[in-house]
Amino acid sequence: MPKLHTNHAAKKRFKITKSGKVLAKGGGKQHINEHMSSRKKRHIRTPKFQVPEQLVEHIKNQLPYIKYAR
């Protein structure tokens, strides 16, 4: 059986909590942000929203080695 590989694009963009929820980060911090306050940039850094239920299983399949409550 072939090895399972983590999808690195998904690894960068999603966080799975211990209870199994999938959180996604918002955009808007890569460039053109010198006008933003430090507070605004700090809040952008945190995960923003919960991913819709239809996509959760797909994302979890892309991250096979992440441990969470199943």
QUISUL-V199000 format. One record per residue. RES is the residue in one letter. PSI is psi in degrees with one decimal (NA if undefined). BURIAL is b if it has 24 or more other ideal C-beta (glycine too) atoms within 12 Angstrom, else e. D_LAST is the distance of its C-alpha to the last C-alpha in Angstrom with 2 decimals. Layout:
{{RES	PSI	BURIAL	D_LAST} {RES	PSI	BURIAL	D_LAST}}
//
This chain:
{{M	135.0	e	22.86} {P	160.0	e	23.00} {K	149.4	e	21.12} {L	138.9	e	18.19} {H	137.7	e	19.47} {T	136.0	e	18.03} {N	114.1	e	19.70} {H	-27.0	e	21.76} {A	-41.0	e	22.59} {A	-37.1	b	18.97} {K	-37.0	e	18.59} {K	-31.2	e	21.65} {R	-19.6	e	20.78} {F	153.0	b	17.18} {K	133.3	b	15.17} {I	125.2	b	11.43} {T	168.9	e	11.19} {K	-29.7	e	9.29} {S	-7.2	e	7.97} {G	0.7	e	6.83} {K	148.4	e	10.37} {V	122.2	b	12.56} {L	143.6	e	16.07} {A	148.5	e	19.14} {K	149.3	e	22.47} {G	173.3	e	25.68} {G	-172.9	e	28.70} {G	19.5	e	32.18} {K	3.8	e	32.51} {Q	-42.7	e	33.67} {H	173.1	e	37.37} {I	52.7	e	40.06} {N	18.1	e	38.76} {E	-21.2	e	41.74} {H	-12.3	e	42.75} {M	147.5	e	39.48} {S	161.9	e	39.49} {S	-37.0	e	37.41} {R	-44.6	e	35.48} {K	-45.0	e	34.62} {K	-35.3	e	33.49} {R	-39.3	e	31.33} {H	-30.3	e	29.56} {I	-29.5	e	29.00} {R	-28.9	e	27.16} {T	154.3	e	24.18} {P	138.6	e	21.23} {K	-52.6	e	22.64} {F	161.0	e	20.51} {Q	137.9	e	17.18} {V	142.6	b	16.75} {P	147.9	e	17.36} {E	-32.5	e	14.71} {Q	-26.5	e	16.53} {L	-12.6	e	15.91} {V	-48.3	b	12.29} {E	-38.0	e	11.18} {H	-43.7	e	14.38} {I	-40.6	b	13.92} {K	-32.2	b	10.53} {N	-27.6	e	12.47} {Q	-16.9	b	15.25} {L	72.6	b	13.46} {P	-22.3	e	12.18} {Y	6.0	e	12.63} {I	130.8	e	11.02} {K	132.0	e	8.74} {Y	166.1	e	6.14} {A	123.4	e	3.81} {R	NA	e	0.00}}
//
